[in-house]
Amino acid sequence: MTTKPMTLLRSSRLVKASVAAAAFALTVSVAGCGAAGQETSGETRQFKADNGTVEIPQNPQRVVATGYAVPTLIEADAPLVGISSWQRGEPMMSDEDMKTYQDLPRVAGETAAETNYEAIAEQNPDLIVIGVPKPIFQEIDTERLESIAPVVAIGPDVPSAWKEVSRKQADAAGALERFDEGKREYEQKAEELKGKYADALDGLKLAHIGGYGEVENGNFQREFDGSWGTNVANDIGAEYYGQVSEKGKGSRAVSEYPSLEQLPSALKDAEAITYTVNADGSLPEAVKYVLDSNLWKNLPAVKKDMTFPVKYTEAATYGQATTALEALDETFAPLLKK
């Protein structure tokens, strides 16, 4: 993802389509038929989601997922029959998950406007999990989706919320067993690295340059605790000093966008600086803009060679975050020698 989101994602205008024909309402009911006439159990439960309390199948058999729910439910081995595109997560997928991702039918693109309601109906789902933040969910034709199958909206409000959100998504899809295995693996790895870097990170004043700055507007993104580039590092003991000067909603509660001219004053007290890089180690345009400036070169942390690239900053599942931990271990290794 290369553009700065308005909350967690950049909003896009939904092209409203007409309400689905009555046949859509008959496609699937909670106690209706699954694939090839397979009967579901008919048992249901009440599930609390961003769009209210929804009656969903106790054991869904055919799940459609969009947004943040896509990588989560692939990793959790949920019974998926259709997904949206999720390009930002592709570099972090295992070979097995990538194959699943590529093989599943696409029922939506990267934005709400690219939701294909007919394609969703064709997959005959018994549950639809919309993994987008609340402002984006409002752009979706909810009534049309609900005429196809029960809909639960479960999206993050701030970047670090992926942990709670992903578990709710897996719970809705009846895939907690595999999910919890991944969660345990992540937590074990995080604890291991927390011990390994305890002395190196103790009291270290960190700052982070994020990848969502806007070169055309002459600004950069500074991320604090709980943001994209910092939340996984937080789990191994890294602390990013300071806070947003004027907190907003969503990601603006944990990151801000000063002009480049403010770089010296914003980061003068940083003892170490991390910055977002792409999965291949290259610099996003917004980060390159900062690192190419003389203002960057004159920062105290830069002069002391205390700058560290961070990969996989958009990790939003425990599997992806484990990959991010492995990358952080490599990134912070030089601290052990200082």
PyMOL commands that set and color helices and strands:
alter all, ss='L'
color gray80, all
select helices_A, chain A and resi 22-27+35-37+69-75+87-92+95-103+112-114+117-122+134-137+142-146+159-172+176-196+198-201+215-217+231-234+250-253+260-267+285-291+294-297+300-303+318-337
alter helices_A, ss='H'
color red, helices_A
select strands_A, chain A and resi 44-49+52-57+63-67+80-84+106-108+127-131+151-153+206-210+221-223+255-256+272-276+307-310
alter strands_A, ss='S'
color yellow, strands_A
deselect
rebuild
show_as cartoon
